[in-house]
């Protein structure tokens, strides 16, 4: 599969852009376990043009992450064009346009999935961004706003015609949010469309090696993007790749291996963000690494309330000793 001249190989796996999740430390871990392409967290175009420090920091990418994309969202065309130029200066491999986020604070302002209610504006905005930068522009979106307005088939053609290099489609409408099963039927139809010559990447409920293989086989997509299934399970990329290659499932990762991984993740988070922010923003990941353990509630509470690196390292050692005897 190629995005413009970027060769990602056969059946690549993508780490979905997720706000307050796909920060540099998490991307480091996912790359370690085989993610073929990754994206930053959502980057607000309004925040970039207003030079908000927290937003500007999200443009920071590293060479070892490549290929990596910066994902932008916003509802104002001028701000999106200006922010795309700013993002291009950070030298990502692609700029991805978020036309799929269903969250009220984004969609109700006309950004993210809200853009699906204004297809003319979406297409015009995309056209202007493609013209404004000299790197590939891609789009991530949904099937439509709701069941009565599933317009992805016509939209994809129009977006291709104004110059996007690939499209990722989440198999739900905005109205569904993240509820229910993703419907890949239209994604499959999109891939079969003879007018569409850009890569089609599918997203939604790709949560196990067996499911990912079935989605590739059944719908013929060029790549698959994995999002929430990576919470507490970033080695899913490795497991999927092994299954696609051999047809065999790897054994579950043991507790001691997860402890070592959590320590590395903690180290990287603190390295990138400092002790306080690094610990605070890592909490959702740390507890999810061990959510399958029995009688873990009290230990989890200690884990998500500690603000001290050494205390957390000691706690991780305790977890390894208590639950890692298998």
Phi, psi and omega in degrees: 000137178234137167254105191056242180262002183277111183268117183255004178080192185270130178050059180289155178248132184248140170272121183293144172290127181223128183296132180062021176234305186273058175278176184303324182291319178290322177298323178302314182293316181294324176296319179302326183260014166108009175300129183280328176211143183229167179225155174291174166297167174303136177244121182285125177295322178298317180296323179293312184290338176267003175061041176288124188303315182298323180288315181299325180299332182291347177282351183290118175233167187230149185299327182291345180280341191299145000283141183220144179243153172256126181257128182249148171221155178167167182245354181256122186299314181300318180292322179294320178295314180297318181291328176296320177296319178296317180297322180298330179293339177280356175063047171287168177281329174215160167250124182253137181258123183274100174246029186227347184297127184267356186298139185304317184296341178257306186294323182288347174269358181094004177262178179055228180295342176300335179294339181291343175279348180230068185301325179296317179294319179300314182293317180295317178301315180298316178303314183292324179291317178303318180289335188276341185235160182249026174235161182300141175247131178236169182228141170240128184211193182236183180293331182164185181287316178207183184298333181276352185224055177273093188251020186295326185296315179285323180297317182300318178298316182294322179292321175300318185293339177262005166115008178291154185260348177191159177225137173249131182238123172275130189280038174224162171273169176297322182299330180286340188056244178241020185272154176069182180277142175291140179259111183268003184302311181290330175298317177297319177297321180298317180296328181277352182297117182294342178281342185266120181243003175270157179297144175246123180249127181264150183213143177123117178061021175275080194242358175216160177303318181296318180295317181300316179298317179299319180295317176299312185292319187281323189249351173066021181295158181282327179208166178231135179257132182245131183242262189297338179294346179275350177302119179067010185210050183293344177283004177302325179301316179297316182297318180295314182298320179297318181291319178298326183278321190245341187077010181243145178271136173286151177294153179303146179292132181287165183297317182295324175295319179294324176298313179300320179293318179298322177296317178297317180298317177299314179303314182290322180296317178292322178300318182280327192235359184086166187301306189294303181295323180298319179287314183302315185277352178268347190304317182298327181283314185303312182294326181289336176300334189235020187292344181274355184283144178280150178054043186258356189302312182295320179293321178298319179299318177297321183295319185270004176243348180287142176239020185237127183299311183296322178297319179294320178296320177295320179296320177296322176298321178298319179298316179298320181288319186280317187253356186261027184269358181288000000 
